């Protein structure tokens, strides 16, 4: 049975519906990321799980128990906020102990749990510091320890890394994932950063305009995006406008070049425009076009970025970019040079709205 | 040249404020003919009515502060958290005591709570004291509310509230353990201003016939020469002491301010 279930959840603010018929089941111990642009409804869903917003419709249940009539302080949910939200009047140890004190835990148990939590985030030596005496990364680790101290049934992370600098973000996200796996706590993580979501999640929910466009593992979401939005939002994507030549044999034309797709396009008619997509890293340069899995075009520009070379190529109407690993033995292609890009037929995706 | 004008303006201002005070202090020390002495102060401090009224006013000030904090902190917090649209109206209401004379307020109270009313507060000493405390709280409302509201503005009360709620805290715990400690400087500023107002207040205490310090000062001023000056100097010292304490507590709350 699913641990956290959202069934037909809706939320409207006045006439604006920000969450539309959202359904999801989350297993115990899963790490789920809600990924999407600002205003897509991901934080609203998180806040409804926490109890800070009341759903306009639908139900949310945790461990089989409906959360409908429970106030936020009755849900036993830990939450970490973007702005840390440490209590400024309390030091680190007092912040971590707060939830346990509120729950009326014995003093010895509180002291032991605070020590355990501070050990978990490797900040035992800063127990007496006040929030204003700590860096953003340290404060967020304390906020994580504080949220975990009362042993919540679900951990909610509301863009916890957004206010941190790039280096700290990477190390802290790995730390969060390691702690989550160690404790086996069901976690919902909200972010607009695709790299964060891809790197630490068991499953990703890609949100678009109040609904989930796709729910899947990072591998599925990246490699087989369900919609045009998912394809364009997760990772970099080349969109190639083509025309259907023969739907029965999945034949399409890109400019004056023809290809056979792996994906079925039986729903289209001959002559219909069709949007195809390809990740920049899926192709490689070839000597000549062989078969149906290569495209030839003129190099517009080639940028040396160290480990990779990013090349933009004109296909006679569409411009695509592709990345290839730097090979010291090979010079990057020059602008104006005609090159052939070879790829696997399955790498060319058909975009649906 | 600009600097010269600034210094000139400052000097004139200081002379305007300080000269009368110097004159009054000088006069208060001249009770004994020909020499400076603290006789006027000794007479005032030795007067049992001074002790009685001063203690009464201090107790009233403390009661007013406690009542004011209990009234204003939750109100300002709730308005900021849940009813931000009402803020301009609440601010307007809290500013009314500045434009409505104290005599109007106290007459209103007497009409509403006299012995033949549904709530005859003026029928007993305790009732009248409670009524006086409400009056003082009304007079101090503009200062207390503004102080607390400014303090609340400096912290992210919405996120702190949600953080506390997610950790299991109810409203009382949130107010007592999170909000109040983080606006303590603001609350103390309001408290000291309330204290200064209550200590010198005359109209309400006189019309409600309570033995407060304000009416005592007036009584003394009408019948004596040097003692009122000594009392005024002491009153000024008390007010300045309160203002000094506001500055002092502001420094003590360094942690909270830095975090905010």
Boltz contact constraints between the chains, C-beta under 6 A:
constraints:
  - contact:
      token1: [A, 52]
      token2: [B, 162]
      max_distance: 6.0
  - contact:
      token1: [A, 72]
      token2: [B, 165]
      max_distance: 6.0
  - contact:
      token1: [A, 73]
      token2: [B, 165]
      max_distance: 6.0
  - contact:
      token1: [A, 73]
      token2: [B, 168]
      max_distance: 6.0
  - contact:
      token1: [A, 73]
      token2: [B, 169]
      max_distance: 6.0
  - contact:
      token1: [A, 73]
      token2: [B, 170]
      max_distance: 6.0
  - contact:
      token1: [A, 77]
      token2: [B, 166]
      max_distance: 6.0
  - contact:
      token1: [A, 79]
      token2: [B, 166]
      max_distance: 6.0
  - contact:
      token1: [A, 81]
      token2: [B, 159]
      max_distance: 6.0
  - contact:
      token1: [A, 83]
      token2: [B, 159]
      max_distance: 6.0
  - contact:
      token1: [A, 85]
      token2: [B, 159]
      max_distance: 6.0
  - contact:
      token1: [A, 85]
      token2: [B, 160]
      max_distance: 6.0
  - contact:
      token1: [A, 85]
      token2: [B, 163]
      max_distance: 6.0
  - contact:
      token1: [A, 87]
      token2: [B, 178]
      max_distance: 6.0
  - contact:
      token1: [A, 88]
      token2: [B, 182]
      max_distance: 6.0
  - contact:
      token1: [A, 88]
      token2: [B, 256]
      max_distance: 6.0
  - contact:
      token1: [A, 88]
      token2: [B, 259]
      max_distance: 6.0
  - contact:
      token1: [A, 89]
      token2: [B, 181]
      max_distance: 6.0
  - contact:
      token1: [A, 89]
      token2: [B, 182]
      max_distance: 6.0
  - contact:
      token1: [A, 89]
      token2: [B, 256]
      max_distance: 6.0
  - contact:
      token1: [A, 98]
      token2: [B, 167]
      max_distance: 6.0
  - contact:
      token1: [A, 99]
      token2: [B, 167]
      max_distance: 6.0
  - contact:
      token1: [A, 99]
      token2: [B, 168]
      max_distance: 6.0
  - contact:
      token1: [A, 102]
      token2: [B, 167]
      max_distance: 6.0
  - contact:
      token1: [A, 102]
      token2: [B, 168]
      max_distance: 6.0
  - contact:
      token1: [A, 102]
      token2: [B, 169]
      max_distance: 6.0
  - contact:
      token1: [A, 103]
      token2: [B, 168]
      max_distance: 6.0
  - contact:
      token1: [A, 130]
      token2: [B, 255]
      max_distance: 6.0
  - contact:
      token1: [A, 131]
      token2: [B, 259]
      max_distance: 6.0
  - contact:
      token1: [A, 132]
      token2: [B, 255]
      max_distance: 6.0
  - contact:
      token1: [A, 132]
      token2: [B, 258]
      max_distance: 6.0
  - contact:
      token1: [A, 132]
      token2: [B, 259]
      max_distance: 6.0
